[in-house]
Amino acid sequence: MRKTPNRKGYWGLLGLLPLLFLLTACPRGGGAPPPPGGINGWVVSANAGAPVEGATVTVYEAGTSTAVATATTAADGSFTVNLAPGAYDLVVNKAGMAGSKVMNVRVVGDDWTPLPVIQRKAFNPSWPTDPPEVTLEKVADGNTYDARHGYIPYRVRVQPAAPLDTFLIYTALGKTPGSGFLTGQRALFVSVNDTGDQFLDPLDYAAAGPTTFQVVVYDTNGNRTQLIRYVSVTIPFDGNYDLVAPQLTRVRAVTLNRGLDFYSVAPQAAPPGGNLYAELIWRPKTDFSHVPNDLPYGYHIYRSFDGENFERIGTVDGGTNSYVDASPELAPGKKTYYRVTAFVGTQESDPSNVLVTTPLEAFEVHLTAPADDAQNVSVTPTFEWEVSQRVGAHQYYAGAIWDTLTGENAFFTNAAQLMLVDRTSWTWNEDGAYNGTPLETLQRGRSYEWHLIEAYALDDPVHPTAVSVAADGLGLWFPWVPSADHFTFTTAP
């Protein structure tokens, strides 16, 4: 496996959006050796989503039509282009996919800039796949803002390719905005081409020092444009602070076996067609004898894959105690370490405790009996299912049955444990939970539909640090994941 180029300084801010891997590209031409740095990117289908293989990435000098490099994404969605220091625009194309464009990406010295890029499936491939034209007013590279004034004024104007309409406009400081679940604080505008005069408050993003102002726009065919401006924020806090390290209370990796887009308000990293991300929760620690000196301006989140070398991957404001890491570097079986610090300006607390997770593989569950459209089924049927592979320490299941005539629903689980643990069959009312009720047996000559409403695996039954979800109809792990199979059968007359 090739070594990922080093990521230095605040360019890690570009990596706050989730996503995936690496490749090679055409050199800039001639016999001269390629520049030592450039862009190290991944193209994926959604935040925390699956890789897009075979997409063409064309790199232009920023604001021009002068192409300087091309690349084709590998099976893991990765690409790498060697580039001289400067600003660049990237355009991503693939048949059947919507267009995607990232504007004003900086390469500094011989550093590598990490760049996750989202390229969605086109809603209708026969519609235009040109990324929207986006203009950001009032925010320019090099601008400095004082957080004491509370607001950064801006205005976004969008011109999608005809006959498409603008679907979503996102804006944020210090990260690439998108789904609220994965990217946290951001501004959102729906179905407008012009945001009008707006403001972002640096305090909402714990913005301090060099950072980015980013805009992401989607049109109704899924075409996407991302625009980056490099700015700086000064904060009105100085002096010595008695910052206390927070306590990291939970880290849990979540693997979903089918991809959710994490597209609007409503994760090779991710399994193909699925999602993978890690959820972090911490408890702030405060010595109230020093109020307000030790109240943090924000928290920095750090990640390591060897337990020793930690890289800052995100920042949230001081009123937030959670973070979702949807990085493309996460992968099933890859041990991952996290810690958190509190900060004010350039002053930072000691690190929190370290918690570890190893994401689980995805797995599928399919119903086997009663088979779909089965007839003359017993009124005390045995429900059976099979799994594609056993993952984690234990697997948990719960089924649901629906009377298609009356609309009545019933669940089958272990009454004591609430879930069927490490089982792939269950006979109706085997535990007597429905004795003395109309559901003691099913009705004769009646049609029923059944499915597994819950199917998931845990690495530890008491203190889970990783879960793999095949079905979650109750939203126990969020977000809701529907069952793959729904079978109908008819009982014997």
Secondary structure as UniProt FT lines:
FT   HELIX           9..16
FT   STRAND          38..44
FT   TURN            47..48
FT   TURN            53..54
FT   STRAND          56..61
FT   TURN            62..63
FT   STRAND          67..72
FT   TURN            75..76
FT   STRAND          78..82
FT   STRAND          86..93
FT   TURN            95..96
FT   STRAND          100..107
FT   TURN            109..110
FT   STRAND          112..118
FT   TURN            125..126
FT   STRAND          133..137
FT   TURN            141..142
FT   STRAND          144..146
FT   HELIX           147..149
FT   STRAND          152..159
FT   TURN            162..163
FT   STRAND          166..173
FT   HELIX           180..183
FT   STRAND          187..190
FT   STRAND          198..200
FT   HELIX           202..205
FT   STRAND          209..219
FT   TURN            220..221
FT   STRAND          224..234
FT   STRAND          247..256
FT   TURN            272..273
FT   STRAND          275..283
FT   HELIX           288..290
FT   TURN            291..294
FT   STRAND          298..304
FT   STRAND          311..317
FT   TURN            318..319
FT   STRAND          322..325
FT   TURN            328..329
FT   TURN            332..333
FT   STRAND          336..344
FT   TURN            345..346
FT   STRAND          347..348
FT   STRAND          355..357
FT   STRAND          365..369
FT   TURN            372..373
FT   STRAND          374..377
FT   STRAND          382..387
FT   STRAND          394..403
FT   TURN            404..406
FT   STRAND          409..412
FT   TURN            415..417
FT   STRAND          420..421
FT   STRAND          425..427
FT   TURN            428..431
FT   TURN            433..436
FT   TURN            438..439
FT   TURN            444..445
FT   STRAND          447..458
FT   STRAND          466..472
FT   TURN            473..474
FT   STRAND          487..491
//
